[in-house]
C-alpha cells in the first residue's frame, strides 16, 4: 500500500493506494491544537491557565524571549492578536 499525507492550515488529506486503481482519499478538518508543535502545545496550555510569559519561561527553563517568540508564533498560527482571542479560539 502506498499513499501520502498532506497537511494544510485547516485540513488534512490522506491518500492510500490499494492497487488495481483503487484509492482512498480521506479529508479531515484540523483542530487548532493540531497546528502546534509539541513544545508550542506546552506553552499554549500554560498560557490558558493564566500564567504569564515570565512564569512559563521559568517553569520550562527557557529564556523570556524564547517564550515570547513562541507566543507570537502561536498567535500567528491562529490569526489572533491577544490572549483573550487566543483562549476563545482554543476552547
C-alpha angles and dihedrals in degrees: 000000000000130000146122146226128235118192122194130175095275107013141042122208121197120190123195124186114207097178131251090067093299112137132169121207119193119191119190134173115244119228123226092256090057090066093065130085115231094262091048089053090056091051092046092051091050092049091051090058089060097256117152122236088253091054092049092049092051094045093049098039095241134127119265090240091055091053092045089053091049091050090051089050092050091050091048093051090054096039094238134128106202143038096254093055088045092054093046092051092052098046 
